[in-house]
Amino acid sequence: MLVAGFQVASGSLAARRASSLLQLAGTWLGISPLQTLLIANGVAFAIAARSASGDGPHAISPLATPLWLAAIVIVILGCRIRHQTSSAIRWTRVEIAGLSLLTLAALALRAWGIGQMPFVLNGDEGSAGLTAWEFLTGVRNNVLSLGWFSFPGLYFGLLSLFQVVFGRTMEAVRLLSALTGALTIPFLYAAVRSMFGRPAAWASAAWLGALHIHVFFSRVAYNNIFDPLLLVLAVTGLWQGWREGRRAPFLTAGLALGLSQFFYTTGRLTPVILALWTLLLAMRRRPDRARLSGLAGMLLVAAVVVLPLGLLYAQHPDQLLFTASRVSLLVPGLTAEAAAALGTSVGGLILEQIWITTLGLTVAELQGVYYEPGVPMLISLSAVLFLIGLGLCALRLRDPRYSLPLLIMAGGILAGGLSIQAPNSQRLLYLTPALAMVVGLPFGAVWTWSTRRRPVGRMALVAVGAALLGVMIVQNLDALFVRYFPREEYGSLNEAVTQEMAAILPYWREPTRVYFLGGERMISASIPNLAYLVPDAMPTVLTSAGDVPDRATGWIAIVLPEEGDELTALRRRFPEGTGMRRYNRHGTVLFDIWAVDDAATALRSLP
């Protein structure tokens, strides 16, 4: 311990110098010498957490996570200043009640029927669920290492908490996203309220609560839903700390900034956006010591949060951009080949991708492996109000409040333009808080104007504003729940096959053997959703019908439509069997079943 070390060496010259430096740092930060020592110990704890965690799924020491959490708490306690009062407008009981109802409504939109919409459990969701399940089986216990697809293990550790309650189900891996997405709503309200007032805040929060892309990614097991939440928390803390000079909001921003590096790759934009926005804030208002020391506290908290992960990346730099490299146009050779195929230059291709990503806000249909709704991010009336809000931002560009959403959009569009499948929905999700801010600006502007010019007609304006919000909400919910989900375009055909297999295989018990003939299209083990949902019923993969033993009894074979010859061969070899064809809910053939002996009895009980 650093404190003990200083006490033992208190008579030495080095200790006196260190004590002098700590006292000087504490004076500048406005904290006591004891708090300065707490910060030093917190940094030491974070470094120790990295040593205790190691690189693998199993931490070297069970103290790794406790050391990390203790480091965060200690540094926050070391940086905090007590008894600072806020100058912000107080929240009323009606406001808190209304925001609570709005948050519950947002949660209901995200959690209702979450196991059926989307109907298919995507393979990536299955992989996330399998990694999370390892925390419960003892295969993994290290949240400070990397998990599936080189994502930090913290997300999978959080998923496992829901699996404790809901088991190995689709709901278990998706409810974390629903809760995270719903929590973004009140924090966005707080952010917009502190910058633009209540009317803009209500409009922004209600609109984001129903935004189709945000609701969708709140209903699936992907870690990208954390990035908008942590971005909102970071900018809210920075803004409130800068405006009031209080320390607590800065520390909140630092916590969110550090945690933003533990989830999806778009979170890497958050430090860049905060750095640029801080420069704009400083240009608008020259920072005094209270704000500079607050920024220092923010950076200290962020550093201690991310330090174990940062040290891991320092030892394994290839893992830092591993996920991004799988979707980036900047992979050596890939961009040149793609540009040549399209008859353009590398620069021309990148500019085209950026332009298409920009069009994805209001014109171009969203693309992506996970979500292709057939509409842009902003539908109809939302696009109109967005363009009006964008004009307001352009007119007040020097005001950091109005430049913030432009910074977020510029960063997100650039990142989206440098990746494949533009305009890519899973990466454009990062922009949703900024879009909500811009859409809410016209509501706040009209309310401010009416207060000065037409105070008598404000209730009529409230009614008109509520009607406009209602139309936008209905348009977004219609696009997602009425038009997209019934089409069942989420997930591949292979994943639909394994989803149906997961639904029917529990009807057969041991010792029934299950064979799978997928040909070149798929092997059952290649789709993780089956392994996640039905771990004890994984079929045996065969290359031909001739691989089924001649004397085999009590078995079923699942045959893809492309393998019709193999199905015919099974019928000839085992004419006593019984067959059934399985379809999805839209009549598309998924596979055929051929069951022999006792296994055929279960066919009659299938739904």
Secondary structure, DSSP 8 states (H G I E B T S, - for coil): -HHHHHHHTTTSHHHHHHHHHHHHHHHHHT--HHHHHHHHHHHHHHHHHHHHH-SSSS-SSTTHHHHHHHHHHHHHHHH--SS----S----HHHHHHHHHHHHHHHHHHHTTTTTSS-S--HHHHHHHHHHHHHHHTS---TTSB-GGG-BTHHHHHHHHHHHHH-SSHHHHHHHHHHHHHHHHHHHHHHHHHHH-HHHHHHHHHHHHH-HHHHHHTSSS-GGGHHHHHHHHHHHHHHHHHHH--HHHHHHHHHHHHHGGGS-GGGGHHHHHHHHHHHHHHHHS---HHHHHHHHHHHHHHHHHHHHHHHHHHH-GGGTTHHHHTTBTTSTTHHHHHHHHHTS-HHHHHHHHHHHHHHTTTTS--B-SS---SS-SS-THHHHHHHHHHHHHHHTTTSHHHHHHHHHHHHHHHHHHTBSSSSBHHHHGGGHHHHHHHHHHHHHHHHHHHHHH-GGGHHHHHHHHHHHHHHHHHHHHIIIIIIIGGGT-SS-HHHHHHHHHHHHGGGS-TT-EEEEE-TTT--GGG-HHHHHH-TT---EE-SSGGGS-TT--SEEEEE-GGGHHHHHHHHHH-TT-EEEEEE-TTS-EEEEEEEEGGGGGGGGG--
